[in-house]
Amino acid sequence: MDLFFISFLVVLSTCGAFLGCLTGLVPGLHVNNIALILLSLSSFIISLFVFLGENNALLLIAAFITSVALAHTFVNILPATFIQ
């Protein structure tokens, strides 16, 4: 993989972590909502990143969903502890 793709993957994973923190802190938002939105827009996202190739664009979507889910899992403990 080239350096541009790897740096783009890191940037998207960081944005996914911030979005995961948001979904973890706000009750009612969940990772599944974000995943559904991303998967419904996947054809548009693939056409945006056509210069990377279809497989790499799908890898970016998967990395973004994974980083959202991981951050949501760790941050979700705060509202679960203090809102009851």
PDB file with one MODEL, atoms N, CA, C and O in Angstrom:
MODEL        1
ATOM      1  N   MET A   1       0.840  -1.181   0.000  1.00  0.00           N
ATOM      2  CA  MET A   1       0.000   0.000   0.000  1.00  0.00           C
ATOM      3  C   MET A   1       0.886   1.246   0.000  1.00  0.00           C
ATOM      4  O   MET A   1       1.972   1.259   0.581  1.00  0.00           O
ATOM      5  N   ASP A   2       0.409   2.255  -0.645  1.00  0.00           N
ATOM      6  CA  ASP A   2       1.212   3.464  -0.695  1.00  0.00           C
ATOM      7  C   ASP A   2       0.973   4.334   0.534  1.00  0.00           C
ATOM      8  O   ASP A   2       0.040   4.113   1.306  1.00  0.00           O
ATOM      9  N   LEU A   3       1.828   5.316   0.688  1.00  0.00           N
ATOM     10  CA  LEU A   3       1.808   6.159   1.882  1.00  0.00           C
ATOM     11  C   LEU A   3       0.552   7.009   1.965  1.00  0.00           C
ATOM     12  O   LEU A   3       0.050   7.263   3.059  1.00  0.00           O
ATOM     13  N   PHE A   4       0.032   7.455   0.813  1.00  0.00           N
ATOM     14  CA  PHE A   4      -1.182   8.273   0.815  1.00  0.00           C
ATOM     15  C   PHE A   4      -2.374   7.496   1.354  1.00  0.00           C
ATOM     16  O   PHE A   4      -3.158   8.031   2.138  1.00  0.00           O
ATOM     17  N   PHE A   5      -2.520   6.243   0.946  1.00  0.00           N
ATOM     18  CA  PHE A   5      -3.641   5.422   1.410  1.00  0.00           C
ATOM     19  C   PHE A   5      -3.543   5.168   2.910  1.00  0.00           C
ATOM     20  O   PHE A   5      -4.549   5.217   3.618  1.00  0.00           O
ATOM     21  N   ILE A   6      -2.348   4.901   3.388  1.00  0.00           N
ATOM     22  CA  ILE A   6      -2.174   4.626   4.815  1.00  0.00           C
ATOM     23  C   ILE A   6      -2.464   5.876   5.649  1.00  0.00           C
ATOM     24  O   ILE A   6      -3.098   5.787   6.701  1.00  0.00           O
ATOM     25  N   SER A   7      -2.002   7.036   5.185  1.00  0.00           N
ATOM     26  CA  SER A   7      -2.280   8.269   5.922  1.00  0.00           C
ATOM     27  C   SER A   7      -3.767   8.603   5.879  1.00  0.00           C
ATOM     28  O   SER A   7      -4.315   9.097   6.865  1.00  0.00           O
ATOM     29  N   PHE A   8      -4.427   8.342   4.752  1.00  0.00           N
ATOM     30  CA  PHE A   8      -5.864   8.565   4.645  1.00  0.00           C
ATOM     31  C   PHE A   8      -6.627   7.621   5.567  1.00  0.00           C
ATOM     32  O   PHE A   8      -7.639   8.008   6.152  1.00  0.00           O
ATOM     33  N   LEU A   9      -6.154   6.400   5.699  1.00  0.00           N
ATOM     34  CA  LEU A   9      -6.759   5.428   6.611  1.00  0.00           C
ATOM     35  C   LEU A   9      -6.642   5.881   8.057  1.00  0.00           C
ATOM     36  O   LEU A   9      -7.581   5.712   8.834  1.00  0.00           O
ATOM     37  N   VAL A  10      -5.505   6.453   8.428  1.00  0.00           N
ATOM     38  CA  VAL A  10      -5.310   6.943   9.792  1.00  0.00           C
ATOM     39  C   VAL A  10      -6.225   8.127  10.075  1.00  0.00           C
ATOM     40  O   VAL A  10      -6.807   8.219  11.156  1.00  0.00           O
ATOM     41  N   VAL A  11      -6.355   9.034   9.108  1.00  0.00           N
ATOM     42  CA  VAL A  11      -7.220  10.203   9.297  1.00  0.00           C
ATOM     43  C   VAL A  11      -8.675   9.776   9.452  1.00  0.00           C
ATOM     44  O   VAL A  11      -9.380  10.290  10.321  1.00  0.00           O
ATOM     45  N   LEU A  12      -9.132   8.844   8.621  1.00  0.00           N
ATOM     46  CA  LEU A  12     -10.514   8.383   8.739  1.00  0.00           C
ATOM     47  C   LEU A  12     -10.747   7.617  10.032  1.00  0.00           C
ATOM     48  O   LEU A  12     -11.829   7.702  10.613  1.00  0.00           O
ATOM     49  N   SER A  13      -9.758   6.878  10.488  1.00  0.00           N
ATOM     50  CA  SER A  13      -9.917   6.171  11.758  1.00  0.00           C
ATOM     51  C   SER A  13      -9.995   7.147  12.922  1.00  0.00           C
ATOM     52  O   SER A  13     -10.723   6.908  13.885  1.00  0.00           O
ATOM     53  N   THR A  14      -9.245   8.249  12.840  1.00  0.00           N
ATOM     54  CA  THR A  14      -9.317   9.263  13.881  1.00  0.00           C
ATOM     55  C   THR A  14     -10.682   9.935  13.889  1.00  0.00           C
ATOM     56  O   THR A  14     -11.254  10.168  14.953  1.00  0.00           O
ATOM     57  N   CYS A  15     -11.205  10.246  12.711  1.00  0.00           N
ATOM     58  CA  CYS A  15     -12.554  10.820  12.620  1.00  0.00           C
ATOM     59  C   CYS A  15     -13.597   9.831  13.124  1.00  0.00           C
ATOM     60  O   CYS A  15     -14.577  10.232  13.752  1.00  0.00           O
ATOM     61  N   GLY A  16     -13.400   8.563  12.860  1.00  0.00           N
ATOM     62  CA  GLY A  16     -14.301   7.539  13.366  1.00  0.00           C
ATOM     63  C   GLY A  16     -14.253   7.433  14.874  1.00  0.00           C
ATOM     64  O   GLY A  16     -15.273   7.180  15.516  1.00  0.00           O
ATOM     65  N   ALA A  17     -13.067   7.626  15.449  1.00  0.00           N
ATOM     66  CA  ALA A  17     -12.957   7.595  16.905  1.00  0.00           C
ATOM     67  C   ALA A  17     -13.703   8.769  17.532  1.00  0.00           C
ATOM     68  O   ALA A  17     -14.356   8.610  18.563  1.00  0.00           O
ATOM     69  N   PHE A  18     -13.609   9.947  16.914  1.00  0.00           N
ATOM     70  CA  PHE A  18     -14.362  11.098  17.427  1.00  0.00           C
ATOM     71  C   PHE A  18     -15.860  10.874  17.309  1.00  0.00           C
ATOM     72  O   PHE A  18     -16.613  11.217  18.220  1.00  0.00           O
ATOM     73  N   LEU A  19     -16.298  10.301  16.194  1.00  0.00           N
ATOM     74  CA  LEU A  19     -17.719  10.007  16.028  1.00  0.00           C
ATOM     75  C   LEU A  19     -18.171   8.918  17.001  1.00  0.00           C
ATOM     76  O   LEU A  19     -19.304   8.946  17.481  1.00  0.00           O
ATOM     77  N   GLY A  20     -17.291   7.961  17.293  1.00  0.00           N
ATOM     78  CA  GLY A  20     -17.596   6.939  18.280  1.00  0.00           C
ATOM     79  C   GLY A  20     -17.727   7.512  19.678  1.00  0.00           C
ATOM     80  O   GLY A  20     -18.558   7.055  20.462  1.00  0.00           O
ATOM     81  N   CYS A  21     -16.916   8.507  19.997  1.00  0.00           N
ATOM     82  CA  CYS A  21     -17.060   9.186  21.291  1.00  0.00           C
ATOM     83  C   CYS A  21     -18.391   9.911  21.365  1.00  0.00           C
ATOM     84  O   CYS A  21     -19.039   9.923  22.412  1.00  0.00           O
ATOM     85  N   LEU A  22     -18.800  10.513  20.264  1.00  0.00           N
ATOM     86  CA  LEU A  22     -20.086  11.194  20.240  1.00  0.00           C
ATOM     87  C   LEU A  22     -21.235  10.209  20.415  1.00  0.00           C
ATOM     88  O   LEU A  22     -22.159  10.469  21.186  1.00  0.00           O
ATOM     89  N   THR A  23     -21.190   9.084  19.710  1.00  0.00           N
ATOM     90  CA  THR A  23     -22.268   8.103  19.849  1.00  0.00           C
ATOM     91  C   THR A  23     -22.248   7.428  21.211  1.00  0.00           C
ATOM     92  O   THR A  23     -23.286   6.981  21.700  1.00  0.00           O
ATOM     93  N   GLY A  24     -21.074   7.352  21.825  1.00  0.00           N
ATOM     94  CA  GLY A  24     -20.995   6.756  23.158  1.00  0.00           C
ATOM     95  C   GLY A  24     -21.553   7.652  24.234  1.00  0.00           C
ATOM     96  O   GLY A  24     -22.097   7.167  25.226  1.00  0.00           O
ATOM     97  N   LEU A  25     -21.426   8.956  24.053  1.00  0.00           N
ATOM     98  CA  LEU A  25     -21.878   9.887  25.080  1.00  0.00           C
ATOM     99  C   LEU A  25     -23.340  10.274  24.947  1.00  0.00           C
ATOM    100  O   LEU A  25     -23.982  10.578  25.953  1.00  0.00           O
ATOM    101  N   VAL A  26     -23.882  10.272  23.749  1.00  0.00           N
ATOM    102  CA  VAL A  26     -25.261  10.701  23.527  1.00  0.00           C
ATOM    103  C   VAL A  26     -26.180   9.489  23.580  1.00  0.00           C
ATOM    104  O   VAL A  26     -26.066   8.595  22.742  1.00  0.00           O
ATOM    105  N   PRO A  27     -27.082   9.444  24.541  1.00  0.00           N
ATOM    106  CA  PRO A  27     -28.022   8.322  24.590  1.00  0.00           C
ATOM    107  C   PRO A  27     -28.953   8.357  23.373  1.00  0.00           C
ATOM    108  O   PRO A  27     -29.442   9.418  22.985  1.00  0.00           O
ATOM    109  N   GLY A  28     -29.182   7.222  22.796  1.00  0.00           N
ATOM    110  CA  GLY A  28     -30.046   7.137  21.619  1.00  0.00           C
ATOM    111  C   GLY A  28     -29.279   6.966  20.325  1.00  0.00           C
ATOM    112  O   GLY A  28     -29.813   6.430  19.354  1.00  0.00           O
ATOM    113  N   LEU A  29     -28.034   7.414  20.297  1.00  0.00           N
ATOM    114  CA  LEU A  29     -27.194   7.172  19.130  1.00  0.00           C
ATOM    115  C   LEU A  29     -26.431   5.874  19.337  1.00  0.00           C
ATOM    116  O   LEU A  29     -26.000   5.565  20.448  1.00  0.00           O
ATOM    117  N   HIS A  30     -26.272   5.127  18.272  1.00  0.00           N
ATOM    118  CA  HIS A  30     -25.589   3.846  18.381  1.00  0.00           C
ATOM    119  C   HIS A  30     -24.728   3.636  17.152  1.00  0.00           C
ATOM    120  O   HIS A  30     -24.908   4.302  16.132  1.00  0.00           O
ATOM    121  N   VAL A  31     -23.807   2.722  17.253  1.00  0.00           N
ATOM    122  CA  VAL A  31     -22.924   2.402  16.135  1.00  0.00           C
ATOM    123  C   VAL A  31     -23.719   1.863  14.953  1.00  0.00           C
ATOM    124  O   VAL A  31     -23.367   2.100  13.798  1.00  0.00           O
ATOM    125  N   ASN A  32     -24.781   1.145  15.247  1.00  0.00           N
ATOM    126  CA  ASN A  32     -25.579   0.581  14.161  1.00  0.00           C
ATOM    127  C   ASN A  32     -26.223   1.665  13.307  1.00  0.00           C
ATOM    128  O   ASN A  32     -26.412   1.472  12.106  1.00  0.00           O
ATOM    129  N   ASN A  33     -26.566   2.806  13.913  1.00  0.00           N
ATOM    130  CA  ASN A  33     -27.100   3.919  13.129  1.00  0.00           C
ATOM    131  C   ASN A  33     -26.058   4.432  12.138  1.00  0.00           C
ATOM    132  O   ASN A  33     -26.365   4.668  10.970  1.00  0.00           O
ATOM    133  N   ILE A  34     -24.834   4.601  12.611  1.00  0.00           N
ATOM    134  CA  ILE A  34     -23.756   5.091  11.761  1.00  0.00           C
ATOM    135  C   ILE A  34     -23.429   4.068  10.683  1.00  0.00           C
ATOM    136  O   ILE A  34     -23.204   4.434   9.529  1.00  0.00           O
ATOM    137  N   ALA A  35     -23.401   2.796  11.045  1.00  0.00           N
ATOM    138  CA  ALA A  35     -23.103   1.754  10.064  1.00  0.00           C
ATOM    139  C   ALA A  35     -24.179   1.676   8.990  1.00  0.00           C
ATOM    140  O   ALA A  35     -23.869   1.478   7.815  1.00  0.00           O
ATOM    141  N   LEU A  36     -25.432   1.830   9.378  1.00  0.00           N
ATOM    142  CA  LEU A  36     -26.519   1.803   8.394  1.00  0.00           C
ATOM    143  C   LEU A  36     -26.418   2.971   7.424  1.00  0.00           C
ATOM    144  O   LEU A  36     -26.625   2.807   6.222  1.00  0.00           O
ATOM    145  N   ILE A  37     -26.099   4.153   7.952  1.00  0.00           N
ATOM    146  CA  ILE A  37     -25.940   5.325   7.087  1.00  0.00           C
ATOM    147  C   ILE A  37     -24.764   5.136   6.130  1.00  0.00           C
ATOM    148  O   ILE A  37     -24.868   5.439   4.941  1.00  0.00           O
ATOM    149  N   LEU A  38     -23.647   4.635   6.656  1.00  0.00           N
ATOM    150  CA  LEU A  38     -22.478   4.441   5.801  1.00  0.00           C
ATOM    151  C   LEU A  38     -22.702   3.365   4.745  1.00  0.00           C
ATOM    152  O   LEU A  38     -22.273   3.517   3.601  1.00  0.00           O
ATOM    153  N   LEU A  39     -23.363   2.297   5.117  1.00  0.00           N
ATOM    154  CA  LEU A  39     -23.594   1.238   4.141  1.00  0.00           C
ATOM    155  C   LEU A  39     -24.622   1.644   3.087  1.00  0.00           C
ATOM    156  O   LEU A  39     -24.556   1.181   1.948  1.00  0.00           O
ATOM    157  N   SER A  40     -25.567   2.502   3.458  1.00  0.00           N
ATOM    158  CA  SER A  40     -26.510   2.972   2.446  1.00  0.00           C
ATOM    159  C   SER A  40     -25.849   3.973   1.498  1.00  0.00           C
ATOM    160  O   SER A  40     -26.275   4.116   0.352  1.00  0.00           O
ATOM    161  N   LEU A  41     -24.819   4.661   1.966  1.00  0.00           N
ATOM    162  CA  LEU A  41     -24.080   5.597   1.119  1.00  0.00           C
ATOM    163  C   LEU A  41     -22.804   4.995   0.528  1.00  0.00           C
ATOM    164  O   LEU A  41     -21.977   5.726  -0.017  1.00  0.00           O
ATOM    165  N   SER A  42     -22.635   3.689   0.625  1.00  0.00           N
ATOM    166  CA  SER A  42     -21.376   3.068   0.216  1.00  0.00           C
ATOM    167  C   SER A  42     -21.096   3.218  -1.277  1.00  0.00           C
ATOM    168  O   SER A  42     -19.940   3.377  -1.669  1.00  0.00           O
ATOM    169  N   SER A  43     -22.125   3.171  -2.112  1.00  0.00           N
ATOM    170  CA  SER A  43     -21.873   3.342  -3.548  1.00  0.00           C
ATOM    171  C   SER A  43     -21.391   4.754  -3.857  1.00  0.00           C
ATOM    172  O   SER A  43     -20.543   4.944  -4.729  1.00  0.00           O
ATOM    173  N   PHE A  44     -21.929   5.750  -3.143  1.00  0.00           N
ATOM    174  CA  PHE A  44     -21.459   7.127  -3.316  1.00  0.00           C
ATOM    175  C   PHE A  44     -20.033   7.290  -2.816  1.00  0.00           C
ATOM    176  O   PHE A  44     -19.227   7.980  -3.440  1.00  0.00           O
ATOM    177  N   ILE A  45     -19.719   6.654  -1.687  1.00  0.00           N
ATOM    178  CA  ILE A  45     -18.372   6.749  -1.122  1.00  0.00           C
ATOM    179  C   ILE A  45     -17.364   6.077  -2.038  1.00  0.00           C
ATOM    180  O   ILE A  45     -16.258   6.585  -2.222  1.00  0.00           O
ATOM    181  N   ILE A  46     -17.737   4.930  -2.618  1.00  0.00           N
ATOM    182  CA  ILE A  46     -16.834   4.242  -3.542  1.00  0.00           C
ATOM    183  C   ILE A  46     -16.592   5.096  -4.782  1.00  0.00           C
ATOM    184  O   ILE A  46     -15.474   5.146  -5.295  1.00  0.00           O
ATOM    185  N   SER A  47     -17.644   5.774  -5.266  1.00  0.00           N
ATOM    186  CA  SER A  47     -17.446   6.638  -6.435  1.00  0.00           C
ATOM    187  C   SER A  47     -16.606   7.864  -6.089  1.00  0.00           C
ATOM    188  O   SER A  47     -15.917   8.395  -6.961  1.00  0.00           O
ATOM    189  N   LEU A  48     -16.646   8.329  -4.838  1.00  0.00           N
ATOM    190  CA  LEU A  48     -15.787   9.434  -4.414  1.00  0.00           C
ATOM    191  C   LEU A  48     -14.317   9.036  -4.394  1.00  0.00           C
ATOM    192  O   LEU A  48     -13.447   9.806  -4.802  1.00  0.00           O
ATOM    193  N   PHE A  49     -14.054   7.835  -3.920  1.00  0.00           N
ATOM    194  CA  PHE A  49     -12.680   7.362  -3.797  1.00  0.00           C
ATOM    195  C   PHE A  49     -12.316   6.383  -4.911  1.00  0.00           C
ATOM    196  O   PHE A  49     -11.654   5.374  -4.668  1.00  0.00           O
ATOM    197  N   VAL A  50     -12.748   6.682  -6.116  1.00  0.00           N
ATOM    198  CA  VAL A  50     -12.483   5.798  -7.247  1.00  0.00           C
ATOM    199  C   VAL A  50     -10.983   5.756  -7.566  1.00  0.00           C
ATOM    200  O   VAL A  50     -10.496   4.779  -8.134  1.00  0.00           O
ATOM    201  N   PHE A  51     -10.254   6.814  -7.200  1.00  0.00           N
ATOM    202  CA  PHE A  51      -8.814   6.837  -7.469  1.00  0.00           C
ATOM    203  C   PHE A  51      -8.045   5.857  -6.592  1.00  0.00           C
ATOM    204  O   PHE A  51      -6.910   5.506  -6.913  1.00  0.00           O
ATOM    205  N   LEU A  52      -8.640   5.415  -5.500  1.00  0.00           N
ATOM    206  CA  LEU A  52      -7.987   4.427  -4.635  1.00  0.00           C
ATOM    207  C   LEU A  52      -8.275   2.991  -5.054  1.00  0.00           C
ATOM    208  O   LEU A  52      -7.526   2.078  -4.707  1.00  0.00           O
ATOM    209  N   GLY A  53      -9.341   2.794  -5.786  1.00  0.00           N
ATOM    210  CA  GLY A  53      -9.765   1.446  -6.146  1.00  0.00           C
ATOM    211  C   GLY A  53     -10.928   1.011  -5.291  1.00  0.00           C
ATOM    212  O   GLY A  53     -11.106   1.496  -4.174  1.00  0.00           O
ATOM    213  N   GLU A  54     -11.727   0.088  -5.817  1.00  0.00           N
ATOM    214  CA  GLU A  54     -12.938  -0.328  -5.104  1.00  0.00           C
ATOM    215  C   GLU A  54     -12.631  -1.054  -3.809  1.00  0.00           C
ATOM    216  O   GLU A  54     -13.278  -0.814  -2.790  1.00  0.00           O
ATOM    217  N   ASN A  55     -11.646  -1.942  -3.842  1.00  0.00           N
ATOM    218  CA  ASN A  55     -11.321  -2.705  -2.631  1.00  0.00           C
ATOM    219  C   ASN A  55     -10.777  -1.808  -1.529  1.00  0.00           C
ATOM    220  O   ASN A  55     -11.094  -2.003  -0.356  1.00  0.00           O
ATOM    221  N   ASN A  56      -9.966  -0.832  -1.893  1.00  0.00           N
ATOM    222  CA  ASN A  56      -9.426   0.072  -0.873  1.00  0.00           C
ATOM    223  C   ASN A  56     -10.506   0.982  -0.316  1.00  0.00           C
ATOM    224  O   ASN A  56     -10.468   1.320   0.867  1.00  0.00           O
ATOM    225  N   ALA A  57     -11.470   1.390  -1.139  1.00  0.00           N
ATOM    226  CA  ALA A  57     -12.580   2.207  -0.642  1.00  0.00           C
ATOM    227  C   ALA A  57     -13.430   1.406   0.342  1.00  0.00           C
ATOM    228  O   ALA A  57     -13.872   1.940   1.359  1.00  0.00           O
ATOM    229  N   LEU A  58     -13.658   0.142   0.047  1.00  0.00           N
ATOM    230  CA  LEU A  58     -14.399  -0.710   0.986  1.00  0.00           C
ATOM    231  C   LEU A  58     -13.619  -0.914   2.280  1.00  0.00           C
ATOM    232  O   LEU A  58     -14.208  -1.000   3.357  1.00  0.00           O
ATOM    233  N   LEU A  59     -12.297  -0.991   2.172  1.00  0.00           N
ATOM    234  CA  LEU A  59     -11.457  -1.108   3.362  1.00  0.00           C
ATOM    235  C   LEU A  59     -11.546   0.146   4.218  1.00  0.00           C
ATOM    236  O   LEU A  59     -11.528   0.062   5.446  1.00  0.00           O
ATOM    237  N   LEU A  60     -11.641   1.312   3.579  1.00  0.00           N
ATOM    238  CA  LEU A  60     -11.798   2.555   4.328  1.00  0.00           C
ATOM    239  C   LEU A  60     -13.126   2.588   5.073  1.00  0.00           C
ATOM    240  O   LEU A  60     -13.179   3.021   6.225  1.00  0.00           O
ATOM    241  N   ILE A  61     -14.191   2.137   4.434  1.00  0.00           N
ATOM    242  CA  ILE A  61     -15.504   2.089   5.087  1.00  0.00           C
ATOM    243  C   ILE A  61     -15.465   1.132   6.278  1.00  0.00           C
ATOM    244  O   ILE A  61     -15.992   1.447   7.346  1.00  0.00           O
ATOM    245  N   ALA A  62     -14.852  -0.017   6.102  1.00  0.00           N
ATOM    246  CA  ALA A  62     -14.764  -0.997   7.186  1.00  0.00           C
ATOM    247  C   ALA A  62     -13.917  -0.478   8.344  1.00  0.00           C
ATOM    248  O   ALA A  62     -14.254  -0.702   9.507  1.00  0.00           O
ATOM    249  N   ALA A  63     -12.817   0.215   8.033  1.00  0.00           N
ATOM    250  CA  ALA A  63     -11.969   0.775   9.093  1.00  0.00           C
ATOM    251  C   ALA A  63     -12.699   1.869   9.847  1.00  0.00           C
ATOM    252  O   ALA A  63     -12.543   1.990  11.062  1.00  0.00           O
ATOM    253  N   PHE A  64     -13.498   2.670   9.145  1.00  0.00           N
ATOM    254  CA  PHE A  64     -14.250   3.740   9.800  1.00  0.00           C
ATOM    255  C   PHE A  64     -15.293   3.154  10.744  1.00  0.00           C
ATOM    256  O   PHE A  64     -15.426   3.616  11.877  1.00  0.00           O
ATOM    257  N   ILE A  65     -16.034   2.144  10.294  1.00  0.00           N
ATOM    258  CA  ILE A  65     -17.050   1.518  11.145  1.00  0.00           C
ATOM    259  C   ILE A  65     -16.401   0.840  12.347  1.00  0.00           C
ATOM    260  O   ILE A  65     -16.940   0.890  13.452  1.00  0.00           O
ATOM    261  N   THR A  66     -15.248   0.208  12.140  1.00  0.00           N
ATOM    262  CA  THR A  66     -14.549  -0.452  13.241  1.00  0.00           C
ATOM    263  C   THR A  66     -14.062   0.549  14.280  1.00  0.00           C
ATOM    264  O   THR A  66     -14.165   0.302  15.482  1.00  0.00           O
ATOM    265  N   SER A  67     -13.533   1.679  13.817  1.00  0.00           N
ATOM    266  CA  SER A  67     -13.056   2.673  14.782  1.00  0.00           C
ATOM    267  C   SER A  67     -14.211   3.328  15.529  1.00  0.00           C
ATOM    268  O   SER A  67     -14.073   3.658  16.707  1.00  0.00           O
ATOM    269  N   VAL A  68     -15.348   3.520  14.862  1.00  0.00           N
ATOM    270  CA  VAL A  68     -16.528   4.047  15.557  1.00  0.00           C
ATOM    271  C   VAL A  68     -16.986   3.058  16.623  1.00  0.00           C
ATOM    272  O   VAL A  68     -17.292   3.452  17.748  1.00  0.00           O
ATOM    273  N   ALA A  69     -17.032   1.787  16.276  1.00  0.00           N
ATOM    274  CA  ALA A  69     -17.500   0.769  17.224  1.00  0.00           C
ATOM    275  C   ALA A  69     -16.564   0.635  18.422  1.00  0.00           C
ATOM    276  O   ALA A  69     -17.020   0.472  19.554  1.00  0.00           O
ATOM    277  N   LEU A  70     -15.265   0.704  18.174  1.00  0.00           N
ATOM    278  CA  LEU A  70     -14.307   0.556  19.265  1.00  0.00           C
ATOM    279  C   LEU A  70     -14.371   1.740  20.225  1.00  0.00           C
ATOM    280  O   LEU A  70     -14.358   1.552  21.441  1.00  0.00           O
ATOM    281  N   ALA A  71     -14.441   2.950  19.694  1.00  0.00           N
ATOM    282  CA  ALA A  71     -14.529   4.128  20.561  1.00  0.00           C
ATOM    283  C   ALA A  71     -15.859   4.153  21.302  1.00  0.00           C
ATOM    284  O   ALA A  71     -15.909   4.535  22.471  1.00  0.00           O
ATOM    285  N   HIS A  72     -16.940   3.749  20.631  1.00  0.00           N
ATOM    286  CA  HIS A  72     -18.256   3.711  21.273  1.00  0.00           C
ATOM    287  C   HIS A  72     -18.262   2.745  22.453  1.00  0.00           C
ATOM    288  O   HIS A  72     -18.873   3.018  23.486  1.00  0.00           O
ATOM    289  N   THR A  73     -17.587   1.630  22.295  1.00  0.00           N
ATOM    290  CA  THR A  73     -17.558   0.623  23.349  1.00  0.00           C
ATOM    291  C   THR A  73     -16.896   1.158  24.618  1.00  0.00           C
ATOM    292  O   THR A  73     -17.379   0.910  25.723  1.00  0.00           O
ATOM    293  N   PHE A  74     -15.791   1.894  24.461  1.00  0.00           N
ATOM    294  CA  PHE A  74     -15.083   2.390  25.631  1.00  0.00           C
ATOM    295  C   PHE A  74     -15.749   3.605  26.259  1.00  0.00           C
ATOM    296  O   PHE A  74     -15.719   3.755  27.481  1.00  0.00           O
ATOM    297  N   VAL A  75     -16.350   4.477  25.456  1.00  0.00           N
ATOM    298  CA  VAL A  75     -16.935   5.706  25.981  1.00  0.00           C
ATOM    299  C   VAL A  75     -18.348   5.472  26.502  1.00  0.00           C
ATOM    300  O   VAL A  75     -18.848   6.265  27.301  1.00  0.00           O
ATOM    301  N   ASN A  76     -18.987   4.414  26.071  1.00  0.00           N
ATOM    302  CA  ASN A  76     -20.366   4.124  26.457  1.00  0.00           C
ATOM    303  C   ASN A  76     -20.513   3.845  27.954  1.00  0.00           C
ATOM    304  O   ASN A  76     -21.628   3.870  28.475  1.00  0.00           O
ATOM    305  N   ILE A  77     -19.428   3.587  28.638  1.00  0.00           N
ATOM    306  CA  ILE A  77     -19.513   3.293  30.063  1.00  0.00           C
ATOM    307  C   ILE A  77     -19.888   4.535  30.871  1.00  0.00           C
ATOM    308  O   ILE A  77     -20.466   4.407  31.951  1.00  0.00           O
ATOM    309  N   LEU A  78     -19.576   5.727  30.376  1.00  0.00           N
ATOM    310  CA  LEU A  78     -19.877   6.954  31.128  1.00  0.00           C
ATOM    311  C   LEU A  78     -21.374   7.204  31.276  1.00  0.00           C
ATOM    312  O   LEU A  78     -21.835   7.370  32.406  1.00  0.00           O
ATOM    313  N   PRO A  79     -22.162   7.242  30.197  1.00  0.00           N
ATOM    314  CA  PRO A  79     -23.607   7.439  30.422  1.00  0.00           C
ATOM    315  C   PRO A  79     -24.255   6.238  31.109  1.00  0.00           C
ATOM    316  O   PRO A  79     -25.240   6.394  31.832  1.00  0.00           O
ATOM    317  N   ALA A  80     -23.715   5.055  30.892  1.00  0.00           N
ATOM    318  CA  ALA A  80     -24.292   3.884  31.548  1.00  0.00           C
ATOM    319  C   ALA A  80     -24.082   3.940  33.056  1.00  0.00           C
ATOM    320  O   ALA A  80     -24.894   3.422  33.822  1.00  0.00           O
ATOM    321  N   THR A  81     -22.990   4.569  33.477  1.00  0.00           N
ATOM    322  CA  THR A  81     -22.713   4.670  34.913  1.00  0.00           C
ATOM    323  C   THR A  81     -23.469   5.805  35.567  1.00  0.00           C
ATOM    324  O   THR A  81     -24.035   5.630  36.646  1.00  0.00           O
ATOM    325  N   PHE A  82     -23.489   6.969  34.932  1.00  0.00           N
ATOM    326  CA  PHE A  82     -23.990   8.168  35.595  1.00  0.00           C
ATOM    327  C   PHE A  82     -25.414   8.529  35.263  1.00  0.00           C
ATOM    328  O   PHE A  82     -25.978   9.380  35.950  1.00  0.00           O
ATOM    329  N   ILE A  83     -26.034   7.947  34.265  1.00  0.00           N
ATOM    330  CA  ILE A  83     -27.436   8.256  33.933  1.00  0.00           C
ATOM    331  C   ILE A  83     -28.274   7.045  34.293  1.00  0.00           C
ATOM    332  O   ILE A  83     -28.420   6.123  33.491  1.00  0.00           O
ATOM    333  N   GLN A  84     -28.819   7.046  35.484  1.00  0.00           N
ATOM    334  CA  GLN A  84     -29.735   5.976  35.892  1.00  0.00           C
ATOM    335  C   GLN A  84     -30.620   6.417  37.004  1.00  0.00           C
ATOM    336  O   GLN A  84     -31.455   5.643  37.473  1.00  0.00           O
TER     337      GLN A  84
ENDMDL
END
